Amino acid sequence: MNSIPSNWGVADVMALRKQILSRSQALQDVRAASGIGGDSSMPATGFADTLKDAIQDVSAVQKHSGEMQAGYERGEVTDIAQVMIARQEAGIAFEATLQVRNKLLSAYQEIMRMGA
């Protein structure tokens, strides 16, 4: 990260601020012109909603795997390959969810250390 030199005066800081504001305004103008972030037919979803949907998908994959395994044990499903693929998909989905949780926890801890 670049730091501001100690020999800068108020005028230099104000000029830098003006430059940042003008760039920000230019980006907002480009976004408005291209339609990015504007009204769309699909409602915007937040991070929490996206995470909730992903966890529900993992839960559904695990439930399907359990049903396939139980069906095989009862003799309803005869293809062991399908059962094993379903189990592997459920395992991979769970591992991916676990890794996302670990990364989120790590990021949270890092943010908390910044304040200290």
Rosetta blueprint (number, residue, H / E / L):
1 M L
2 N L
3 S L
4 I L
5 P L
6 S L
7 N L
8 W L
9 G L
10 V H
11 A H
12 D H
13 V H
14 M H
15 A H
16 L H
17 R H
18 K H
19 Q H
20 I H
21 L H
22 S H
23 R H
24 S H
25 Q H
26 A H
27 L H
28 Q H
29 D H
30 V H
31 R H
32 A H
33 A H
34 S H
35 G L
36 I L
37 G L
38 G L
39 D L
40 S L
41 S L
42 M L
43 P L
44 A L
45 T L
46 G L
47 F H
48 A H
49 D H
50 T H
51 L H
52 K H
53 D H
54 A H
55 I H
56 Q H
57 D H
58 V H
59 S H
60 A H
61 V H
62 Q H
63 K H
64 H H
65 S H
66 G H
67 E H
68 M H
69 Q H
70 A H
71 G H
72 Y H
73 E H
74 R H
75 G L
76 E L
77 V L
78 T L
79 D L
80 I H
81 A H
82 Q H
83 V H
84 M H
85 I H
86 A H
87 R H
88 Q H
89 E H
90 A H
91 G H
92 I H
93 A H
94 F H
95 E H
96 A H
97 T H
98 L H
99 Q H
100 V H
101 R H
102 N H
103 K H
104 L H
105 L H
106 S H
107 A H
108 Y H
109 Q H
110 E H
111 I H
112 M H
113 R H
114 M H
115 G H
116 A L
